[in-house]
Amino acid sequence: MRVQPYPAAPFIAIVILRTRLYTPSLHLGVEQMRGADMTDETVSHTQVAAGQLKAIVERIERLEEEKKEVADQIKEVYAEAKGNGFDTKTLRRIVSLRKKPVEERDEEEALLDLYMSALGMLPVAD
């Protein structure tokens, strides 16, 4: 059985261990799902899969909220730095560079010098 995608629909495809594919609505009761030619074992697997899915979605939502809180804190630190007279664009670049290994930074710098030289953007050595 092939399942067609339902954009923004309240359906979810759940693969049953018997290699059959169903698209039960998550809000249907057990009796309604049984009407879709599902055995007790299949209903049990569907409920477990729906429970696992709900737990995963809730974890993702919590992590997204934590990520937003951390991003807000970082934004506050940059605002504080700007208030103390530091250039935030330069600070962001420094943070980015510190994440990279020395070899990668050196390679990027060498390529930047090469490209700038090719474009005549570097002073000519006497």
PAKOL-770898 format. One record per residue: residue in one letter; x, y, z of N, C-alpha, C, CB in turn. Coordinates in steps of 0.2 Angstrom, whole numbers, padded with zeros to 4 digits, always signed. Glycine has a CB too. Layout:
<recs>
AXYZXYZXYZXYZ
...
</recs>
This chain:
<recs>
M+0004-0006+0000+0000+0000+0000+0004+0006+0000-0005+0000+0006
R+0003+0011-0005+0007+0017-0005+0004+0023-0002+0009+0019-0012
V+0007+0026+0002+0004+0032+0006+0006+0038+0003+0007+0032+0014
Q+0001+0042+0001+0002+0049-0002+0003+0054+0004-0004+0051-0006
P+0008+0059+0003+0009+0064+0008+0003+0068+0009+0015+0068+0006
Y+0002+0070+0015-0004+0075+0017-0001+0081+0020-0009+0071+0021
P+0001+0086+0016+0004+0092+0019-0001+0095+0025+0006+0097+0014
A+0002+0096+0030-0002+0099+0036-0008+0096+0038-0003+0106+0034
A-0008+0089+0036-0014+0085+0038-0012+0082+0045-0016+0080+0033
P-0018+0080+0049-0016+0077+0055-0015+0069+0055-0022+0078+0060
F-0012+0067+0049-0010+0060+0049-0003+0059+0049-0013+0057+0042
I-0001+0053+0051+0006+0051+0051+0007+0044+0049+0009+0052+0059
A+0012+0043+0045+0013+0036+0042+0017+0032+0048+0017+0036+0036
I+0015+0026+0049+0018+0022+0054+0019+0015+0051+0014+0021+0061
V+0026+0013+0051+0028+0007+0048+0027+0002+0054+0035+0007+0046
I+0023-0003+0052+0021-0009+0057+0026-0014+0055+0014-0011+0056
L+0028-0018+0061+0033-0023+0060+0032-0028+0055+0035-0026+0067
R+0025-0029+0053+0024-0034+0048+0025-0031+0041+0016-0036+0049
T+0028-0026+0040+0030-0023+0034+0023-0020+0031+0033-0027+0030
R+0018-0019+0034+0012-0015+0032+0012-0008+0034+0006-0019+0034
L+0010-0004+0029+0010+0003+0031+0003+0006+0032+0014+0007+0025
Y+0002+0009+0037-0005+0012+0039-0004+0020+0040-0008+0009+0045
T-0009+0023+0039-0009+0030+0041-0015+0032+0046-0010+0035+0034
P-0015+0029+0052-0020+0031+0056-0020+0038+0059-0020+0026+0062
S-0025+0041+0060-0025+0048+0063-0023+0047+0071-0032+0051+0063
L-0019+0051+0073-0017+0050+0080-0023+0051+0085-0011+0055+0082
H-0028+0055+0083-0033+0056+0088-0039+0051+0088-0036+0063+0087
L-0038+0046+0083-0043+0040+0083-0043+0036+0089-0042+0036+0076
G-0048+0033+0091-0048+0028+0097-0046+0021+0094-0055+0028+0100
V-0045+0017+0099-0043+0010+0097-0049+0007+0093-0042+0006+0103
E-0055+0007+0094-0060+0004+0091-0061+0007+0084-0067+0005+0094
Q-0059+0013+0082-0059+0016+0076-0054+0013+0072-0059+0023+0076
M-0048+0012+0075-0042+0010+0071-0043+0002+0070-0036+0011+0075
R-0046-0001+0074-0048-0008+0073-0052-0009+0066-0051-0012+0079
G-0056-0004+0065-0061-0004+0059-0057-0004+0053-0066+0001+0060
A-0050-0002+0053-0046-0001+0048-0042-0008+0046-0041+0004+0048
D-0045-0014+0048-0042-0020+0047-0036-0021+0051-0041-0021+0040
M-0036-0019+0057-0030-0019+0061-0031-0024+0067-0028-0012+0064
T-0026-0028+0068-0026-0033+0074-0025-0030+0080-0022-0039+0072
D-0026-0033+0086-0024-0031+0092-0016-0029+0093-0026-0035+0098
E-0013-0034+0090-0005-0033+0090-0003-0026+0086-0002-0039+0087
T-0007-0025+0080-0005-0020+0076-0007-0013+0080-0009-0020+0069
V-0013-0013+0083-0015-0007+0086-0010-0006+0092-0022-0009+0089
S-0008-0011+0095-0003-0010+0101+0004-0007+0098-0001-0017+0104
H+0006-0009+0092+0012-0007+0089+0011+0001+0087+0014-0011+0083
T+0005+0002+0085+0003+0009+0082+0003+0013+0088-0004+0009+0079
Q+0000+0011+0094+0000+0015+0100+0007+0017+0103-0004+0012+0105
V+0011+0011+0102+0018+0012+0105+0022+0017+0100+0022+0005+0105
A+0021+0016+0094+0024+0021+0089+0022+0028+0090+0023+0019+0082
A+0015+0029+0091+0012+0036+0092+0015+0038+0099+0005+0035+0092
G+0016+0034+0104+0019+0037+0110+0026+0039+0109+0018+0031+0115
Q+0030+0035+0106+0037+0036+0105+0037+0043+0101+0040+0030+0101
L+0033+0043+0096+0033+0049+0091+0032+0056+0096+0028+0049+0086
K+0027+0055+0100+0025+0061+0104+0031+0062+0109+0019+0059+0108
A+0034+0057+0112+0040+0059+0116+0045+0062+0112+0042+0052+0119
I+0047+0060+0106+0052+0063+0102+0050+0070+0100+0053+0059+0096
V+0044+0071+0098+0042+0078+0097+0043+0083+0103+0035+0078+0094
E+0041+0080+0109+0041+0084+0115+0048+0086+0117+0038+0081+0121
R+0053+0081+0116+0060+0082+0117+0063+0087+0112+0064+0076+0116
I+0061+0087+0106+0063+0092+0101+0061+0099+0103+0061+0090+0094
E+0054+0099+0105+0052+0106+0107+0055+0109+0113+0044+0105+0108
R+0057+0104+0118+0061+0107+0124+0067+0109+0122+0061+0101+0129
L+0071+0105+0117+0078+0107+0115+0077+0114+0111+0081+0102+0111
E+0072+0115+0107+0072+0121+0103+0071+0127+0108+0066+0120+0098
E+0067+0126+0113+0066+0131+0118+0072+0133+0122+0060+0129+0123
E+0076+0128+0124+0083+0129+0127+0087+0132+0122+0086+0122+0129
K+0087+0130+0116+0092+0133+0110+0090+0141+0110+0091+0130+0104
K+0083+0143+0110+0081+0149+0110+0084+0153+0116+0073+0150+0109
E+0083+0150+0122+0086+0154+0128+0093+0155+0127+0084+0149+0134
V+0097+0150+0125+0104+0151+0124+0106+0157+0119+0108+0144+0122
A+0102+0157+0114+0103+0162+0108+0102+0169+0111+0099+0160+0102
D+0096+0169+0115+0095+0176+0119+0100+0178+0123+0088+0175+0122
Q+0103+0173+0127+0109+0175+0131+0115+0177+0128+0111+0169+0136
I+0116+0174+0122+0122+0176+0118+0121+0183+0115+0123+0171+0112
K+0115+0184+0113+0113+0191+0110+0114+0196+0116+0106+0191+0108
E+0112+0194+0122+0113+0199+0128+0121+0200+0129+0110+0196+0134
V+0125+0195+0128+0132+0196+0129+0135+0201+0124+0136+0189+0129
Y+0133+0200+0117+0135+0204+0112+0133+0211+0113+0133+0201+0105
A+0127+0212+0116+0124+0219+0117+0129+0222+0123+0117+0219+0119
E+0130+0218+0128+0135+0221+0133+0141+0223+0130+0135+0215+0139
A+0144+0218+0126+0151+0220+0123+0150+0226+0119+0153+0214+0119
K+0145+0227+0115+0144+0233+0111+0144+0239+0116+0138+0233+0107
G+0140+0238+0121+0140+0244+0126+0146+0246+0129+0135+0242+0131
N+0151+0241+0129+0158+0242+0132+0162+0245+0127+0160+0236+0135
G+0160+0246+0121+0164+0249+0115+0167+0244+0111+0169+0253+0118
F+0166+0237+0111+0169+0232+0107+0164+0232+0100+0169+0225+0110
D+0168+0230+0095+0164+0229+0088+0162+0222+0088+0169+0230+0082
T+0155+0221+0088+0152+0214+0088+0154+0210+0082+0145+0215+0089
K+0154+0213+0076+0156+0210+0070+0163+0206+0071+0156+0214+0064
T+0168+0210+0074+0174+0207+0075+0174+0202+0080+0179+0213+0077
L+0170+0203+0085+0170+0198+0090+0167+0191+0088+0165+0200+0096
R+0162+0192+0083+0159+0186+0080+0164+0182+0076+0153+0188+0076
R+0168+0186+0072+0173+0183+0068+0178+0180+0073+0177+0189+0064
I+0180+0183+0078+0185+0180+0083+0182+0173+0086+0187+0184+0089
V+0176+0173+0088+0173+0167+0090+0173+0162+0085+0166+0168+0093
S+0171+0163+0079+0171+0159+0073+0178+0156+0072+0169+0162+0067
L+0183+0160+0072+0190+0158+0071+0193+0153+0077+0195+0164+0070
R+0191+0155+0083+0193+0151+0088+0190+0144+0088+0191+0154+0095
K+0185+0143+0085+0182+0136+0084+0186+0131+0079+0174+0137+0082
K+0189+0135+0075+0193+0131+0070+0200+0129+0072+0193+0135+0063
P+0203+0123+0069+0210+0121+0071+0214+0126+0067+0211+0114+0068
V+0220+0127+0070+0225+0132+0068+0227+0131+0060+0232+0131+0072
E+0227+0124+0058+0229+0123+0051+0223+0125+0047+0230+0115+0050
E+0217+0125+0049+0212+0127+0044+0212+0135+0044+0205+0124+0047
R+0213+0138+0050+0213+0145+0049+0219+0148+0045+0214+0148+0057
D+0225+0144+0045+0231+0146+0041+0229+0145+0034+0237+0142+0043
E+0226+0140+0032+0224+0138+0025+0219+0144+0023+0221+0131+0025
E+0214+0145+0027+0209+0151+0025+0213+0157+0023+0204+0151+0030
E+0218+0159+0028+0221+0165+0027+0226+0165+0021+0225+0166+0034
A+0229+0160+0020+0233+0159+0014+0229+0160+0007+0237+0152+0014
L+0223+0157+0007+0219+0158+0001+0216+0165+0001+0213+0153+0002
L+0214+0168+0006+0212+0175+0006+0218+0179+0003+0210+0177+0013
D+0224+0178+0006+0229+0182+0003+0231+0181-0004+0236+0181+0007
L+0230+0175-0006+0231+0173-0013+0226+0177-0018+0231+0166-0015
Y+0220+0176-0016+0214+0179-0020+0215+0187-0020+0207+0177-0017
M+0216+0190-0014+0217+0197-0014+0223+0199-0018+0218+0199-0006
S+0228+0195-0018+0234+0197-0022+0232+0197-0029+0240+0192-0020
A+0229+0192-0031+0226+0191-0038+0222+0197-0041+0223+0184-0039
L+0218+0199-0036+0214+0205-0038+0217+0212-0037+0207+0205-0033
G+0223+0212-0035+0227+0218-0034+0225+0222-0028+0226+0223-0040
M+0222+0218-0023+0220+0221-0016+0225+0222-0011+0214+0218-0014
L+0231+0219-0012+0237+0219-0007+0242+0224-0010+0240+0212-0006
P+0246+0227-0005+0251+0232-0008+0257+0228-0011+0254+0236-0002
V+0259+0231-0016+0265+0227-0020+0271+0228-0015+0266+0230-0027
A+0275+0223-0014+0281+0223-0011+0287+0226-0015+0283+0216-0008
D+0291+0230-0012+0296+0233-0016+0302+0229-0016+0298+0240-0013
</recs>
